[in-house]
Amino acid sequence: MDVFHAKKKILLMYITRVSGHRQATVAIQQALRQMDPTVEAPMVNGFGYTYPILEKTIHKAYMSVIKTTPFIWDYLYDNPKVVKNSQSIKNFLHRTSHAKLGRLFDRYKPETVVCTQAFPCGMVADYKRAHNLNVMLIGVLTDFAPHSYWINEGVDYYIVPSVESKERFISKGVNPDRIKVYGIPIRPKFATQLDKRPIAQQLGLNVNIPIILIMGGGQGLGPIKKIVKSLIKVPTNLQMIVLTGINKKIISSLHRYSRKTTKKIIIYEHATNVDELMEISTLIITKPGGMTTAESLAKGLPMVIINPIPGQESRNTDFLIKNGIGIRIDDTSDIGEEIELLIQSPERLTAMSKAAYEHGKPHATLDLTRLILHGIDHPTPLHPKRVRQENYV
């Protein structure tokens, strides 16, 4: 006899089209559909849906601040005084979002809402309380340091990337039973160990020569041109893979550099094979966005951190340095010399790789999906990890 199987209805909410929040949401959506092909799991830009003009204005202002006066964002980020003084604005935005959220809930009728950013999580929590809804609400952090805007009554679970994150939430008054240390949701393919040689050969790279992966995040931020120029100058033979993001201005410059050097440089505007690029790389030079960091940890990739954005990225940097996973270089003009020293220190690279593996959560998306669909709270045990044994001296 056929047993009726009701479709699970999950609403996934993020903000900003090009962001780690959206990447995490896509990973969750894909995992949900793989585990249960009948599931309904639409994605909605929570801020863009409720306040489209305000979202564009705030995003533009945010990008301007972090590019021109980052110290202002450093002051604003998780500042207790700012949090307290902005509470009335937060409450107003929550209340005035109810009408649109009501139409959204009427349309999708979700039994679970998953938010990868604090603002939609707060809106849904307020709407849930005001209308006494029997809806599970899950907040998923995509950085390693939680801030106070996440704290809302009505959130059933917080998914955090580390024990330190959990302890910080507990110190802010969150019930420990509501905090799950699953990690940042990334695409499952980052949990798979790959054979480096065929990947490198297909790209025209030599696995016996150091491969430096350079990433500027989805926005293509950071001094990518300076880094490449500095690496070109070092006498050590090395290869580079550069991901520029949406920053088209630097692409022509990088192609010009590649024509003037014997060092192999591969340039991507957007890559769908980041897991493969990380697999074959010796180390990564990057801004420490939450998603890039989580993917690098899953791959055991030593990290060199440049120009972290004050606020979330600075706190991610603190986590990486504290745990021996990464180093920070502020003066990119001599980054080539620093990278050369790292390459000539295989024991240090091995130690950084081991630390990355130990803090990686490659099964975060799978564990979260089990919680959403089946209420199962059993994080996947980590299998013994390999350690990169690379010696280029």
C-alpha positions in Angstrom: 0.0 0.0 0.0 1.3 3.4 -0.9 1.9 5.7 2.0 1.2 9.3 1.6 4.4 11.4 1.8 3.8 15.0 2.3 6.2 17.3 0.6 8.6 19.1 2.9 8.4 22.9 2.4 11.5 24.8 3.4 12.1 28.5 2.8 15.7 29.6 2.4 16.6 33.3 2.9 19.8 35.2 2.3 20.8 38.7 1.3 23.0 40.1 -1.5 23.2 38.4 -4.9 27.1 38.1 -4.9 27.8 37.0 -1.4 28.9 34.1 0.8 25.4 34.2 2.3 23.9 33.2 -1.1 26.6 30.6 -1.7 25.8 28.9 1.5 22.1 29.0 0.7 22.7 27.4 -2.7 24.7 24.6 -1.0 21.8 24.0 1.4 19.2 24.0 -1.4 21.2 21.5 -3.5 21.8 19.2 -0.5 18.1 19.3 0.4 17.1 18.3 -3.1 19.6 15.5 -3.2 18.4 14.0 0.1 14.7 14.5 -0.8 13.9 15.2 -4.5 10.3 16.0 -3.6 11.3 18.9 -1.2 10.2 22.4 -2.0 13.0 24.8 -1.1 12.8 28.2 -2.8 15.5 30.8 -2.2 14.5 34.4 -1.4 16.7 37.5 -1.0 15.1 38.5 2.3 16.3 42.1 2.3 15.8 42.6 -1.4 12.3 41.2 -1.2 11.1 43.3 1.8 13.1 46.5 1.3 14.5 46.5 -2.3 15.5 50.2 -2.4 17.0 50.2 1.1 19.0 47.0 0.3 20.6 48.7 -2.7 21.4 51.8 -0.8 22.9 50.0 2.2 24.9 47.7 0.0 26.3 50.6 -1.9 27.2 52.5 1.3 28.8 49.3 2.8 31.0 48.8 -0.3 32.0 52.4 -0.2 32.9 52.3 3.5 35.0 49.2 3.4 36.9 50.5 0.3 37.5 54.1 1.5 37.1 54.2 5.3 37.2 50.7 6.7 37.9 51.9 10.2 34.3 53.2 10.3 32.9 49.7 9.7 35.4 48.3 12.3 33.8 50.7 14.8 30.2 49.9 13.8 30.6 46.1 13.7 29.1 44.4 16.8 29.6 47.6 18.8 27.3 47.2 21.9 26.5 50.9 21.9 25.6 50.8 18.2 23.5 47.6 18.7 21.6 49.2 21.6 21.0 52.5 19.8 19.9 50.8 16.6 17.4 48.6 18.3 14.5 51.0 17.6 15.3 51.0 13.9 15.6 47.2 13.9 12.2 46.9 15.6 10.7 49.3 13.1 12.0 47.3 10.1 10.9 44.1 11.6 7.3 45.4 12.2 7.0 47.0 8.8 8.2 43.8 7.0 5.2 41.8 8.3 2.8 42.4 5.4 5.3 41.3 2.8 6.5 38.3 4.9 2.8 37.3 5.3 2.4 37.1 1.5 5.6 35.1 1.3 4.4 32.7 4.0 1.0 32.4 2.3 2.6 31.6 -1.0 5.2 29.0 0.2 3.6 27.8 3.5 7.0 26.7 4.9 7.3 24.5 7.9 11.0 25.5 8.3 12.8 28.7 7.5 16.6 28.7 7.1 18.4 32.1 7.1 22.1 32.5 6.3 22.2 36.2 7.3 21.1 37.9 10.5 18.7 40.5 9.1 16.1 38.1 7.5 16.5 35.8 10.5 15.5 38.7 12.8 12.6 39.6 10.6 11.2 36.0 10.5 11.7 35.6 14.3 9.7 38.8 14.9 7.0 37.7 12.5 6.9 34.2 14.0 6.4 35.6 17.5 3.8 38.2 16.4 1.6 35.6 14.6 2.3 32.7 17.0 3.5 30.5 14.1 4.5 26.9 14.5 7.5 27.2 12.2 11.1 26.1 12.8 13.6 28.9 12.3 17.2 28.1 11.8 20.0 30.7 11.7 23.1 29.7 9.8 26.3 31.7 10.4 28.7 32.1 7.5 31.5 33.7 9.5 33.5 32.5 12.5 32.5 35.2 15.0 28.8 35.7 15.8 27.5 39.2 16.3 24.7 40.5 18.5 22.3 41.1 15.6 21.8 37.3 15.4 20.3 37.1 18.8 16.5 36.9 18.5 13.8 35.2 20.5 12.1 32.6 18.3 15.2 31.2 16.6 15.1 27.4 17.2 18.6 26.6 16.2 21.8 28.4 15.4 24.3 26.6 13.2 27.8 27.8 14.0 31.3 27.0 12.5 33.3 26.4 15.7 33.3 25.8 19.4 34.5 29.3 19.9 31.4 30.6 18.1 29.2 28.5 20.3 30.8 29.8 23.5 30.4 33.4 22.3 26.7 32.8 21.7 26.3 31.2 25.1 28.0 34.3 26.7 25.3 36.4 24.9 22.6 34.4 26.6 21.7 31.7 24.0 20.7 28.3 25.3 23.5 25.9 24.5 21.1 23.2 23.4 20.0 25.5 20.5 23.6 25.9 19.2 24.9 23.3 16.8 28.6 23.2 15.8 28.1 21.8 12.3 30.3 24.3 10.4 29.6 26.7 7.5 27.5 25.0 4.7 29.7 24.4 1.7 29.2 22.3 -1.4 29.7 18.5 -0.6 32.3 18.2 -3.3 34.8 19.9 -1.0 34.8 16.9 1.2 36.1 14.6 -1.5 39.8 14.0 -1.9 40.9 14.2 -5.6 43.9 13.0 -7.6 46.0 16.1 -8.1 48.0 15.0 -11.2 45.2 14.8 -13.8 43.8 18.1 -12.7 47.1 19.8 -12.9 47.9 18.3 -16.3 44.6 19.4 -17.7 45.4 23.0 -16.7 49.0 22.8 -17.9 50.5 22.9 -14.4 53.3 20.9 -12.8 52.5 19.4 -9.4 56.2 19.4 -8.6 56.3 23.2 -8.7 54.5 25.3 -6.1 51.0 26.4 -7.1 49.8 29.6 -5.5 46.0 30.2 -5.5 45.0 33.8 -5.3 41.4 34.8 -4.6 39.8 38.2 -4.0 36.3 36.9 -3.1 33.1 37.3 -5.2 33.7 41.1 -5.3 37.3 40.7 -6.5 38.5 42.9 -3.6 42.1 43.2 -2.4 45.4 44.1 -4.0 45.5 41.2 -6.5 47.7 43.0 -9.0 50.3 43.9 -6.3 50.4 40.3 -5.2 50.9 38.9 -8.7 53.6 41.5 -9.5 55.4 40.6 -6.2 55.3 36.9 -6.9 56.6 37.3 -10.4 59.7 39.0 -9.0 60.8 36.2 -6.7 63.6 33.9 -8.0 61.8 30.7 -6.9 59.9 29.0 -9.7 56.2 29.0 -8.9 52.8 28.9 -10.7 49.8 31.0 -10.0 46.0 30.6 -10.3 44.2 33.9 -10.0 40.4 34.3 -9.4 39.4 37.8 -10.0 35.6 37.7 -9.1 33.4 40.3 -10.7 36.3 42.9 -10.7 36.8 43.2 -14.5 39.3 46.1 -14.2 42.2 43.9 -13.2 41.8 41.1 -15.8 43.6 43.0 -18.6 46.5 43.9 -16.3 46.9 40.3 -15.2 47.0 39.1 -18.8 49.6 41.7 -19.6 51.7 40.5 -16.7 51.4 36.9 -17.8 52.8 37.7 -21.2 55.9 39.3 -19.6 56.9 36.4 -17.3 58.1 32.8 -17.7 56.0 31.9 -14.6 52.7 30.2 -15.4 49.7 32.3 -14.6 46.1 31.0 -15.0 43.4 33.7 -14.7 39.7 33.0 -13.9 36.9 35.6 -13.7 34.7 32.9 -12.2 35.5 29.3 -11.6 33.2 26.4 -11.0 36.0 24.0 -10.1 37.4 25.8 -7.0 37.5 22.5 -5.2 39.9 21.2 -7.8 42.0 24.4 -7.8 42.3 24.1 -4.0 43.2 20.5 -4.2 46.3 21.1 -6.4 47.4 24.3 -4.7 50.3 24.6 -2.2 48.6 27.5 -0.4 46.0 30.2 -0.9 46.4 34.0 -0.7 43.0 35.4 0.0 40.7 37.6 1.9 39.2 35.5 4.7 35.5 35.5 3.8 33.6 32.8 5.6 32.9 30.6 2.6 36.4 30.7 1.2 37.8 30.0 4.7 35.4 27.0 5.2 36.3 25.6 1.8 40.0 26.0 2.4 39.8 24.3 5.8 37.9 21.3 4.2 40.8 21.0 1.7 43.5 21.4 4.4 44.9 24.4 2.5 47.3 26.7 4.4 46.1 30.3 4.2 47.9 33.6 3.7 45.5 36.4 4.6 45.6 39.8 3.1 43.6 43.0 3.8 40.8 41.5 5.8 37.7 43.7 6.0 37.3 45.1 9.5 34.5 43.4 11.4 33.7 39.9 10.2 36.9 39.2 8.2 39.1 40.5 11.0 37.5 38.1 13.4 37.9 35.3 10.9 41.6 36.2 10.7 41.9 36.1 14.5 40.4 32.5 14.4 42.8 31.4 11.7 46.0 32.8 13.3 45.0 31.6 16.8 44.6 28.0 15.5 47.8 28.0 13.4 46.0 27.7 10.1 47.0 31.0 8.5 49.3 34.0 8.6 48.5 37.6 7.9 50.5 39.8 5.6 49.6 43.5 5.5 52.4 44.8 3.3 51.6 43.2 -0.1 54.6 44.8 -1.8 56.9 42.2 -0.2 54.4 39.3 -0.1 56.6 37.4 -2.7 59.4 37.1 -0.1 57.0 35.9 2.6 55.6 33.3 0.3 59.1 32.2 -0.7 59.9 31.6 2.9 56.8 29.6 3.4 57.5 27.4 0.4 61.0 26.8 1.8 59.5 25.7 5.1 57.7 22.4 4.4 57.3 21.6 8.1 55.5 24.8 8.7 53.2 24.2 5.6 52.5 20.7 6.9 51.6 22.0 10.3 49.3 24.7 8.9 47.6 22.0 6.7 47.1 19.7 9.6 45.5 22.5 11.6 43.2 23.4 8.7 42.0 19.8 8.5 41.4 19.6 12.2 39.1 22.7 12.1 37.4 21.9 8.8 33.8 20.9 8.7 33.4 19.4 5.2 30.1 17.7 6.1 28.3 20.8 7.5 25.7 20.9 4.7 24.9 17.2 5.1 24.5 17.5 8.9 22.3 20.6 8.5 20.1 18.9 5.9 19.6 15.9 8.2 18.5 18.3 10.9 16.1 20.2 8.6 14.4 17.1 7.0 14.5 14.5 9.8 15.4 16.3 13.0 18.5 14.2 13.3 21.3 15.9 15.3 24.3 13.6 14.8 27.2 15.5 13.2 29.2 13.3 10.7 32.4 12.0 12.3 35.5 13.1 10.6 37.6 10.4 9.0 41.4 10.6 9.5 42.6 13.3 7.2 45.6 13.3 4.9 48.2 15.9 5.4 49.9 17.7 2.5 53.5 16.6 2.4 55.0 19.1 0.0 58.7 19.9 -0.2 59.8 22.2 -3.0 63.2 23.1 -1.5 
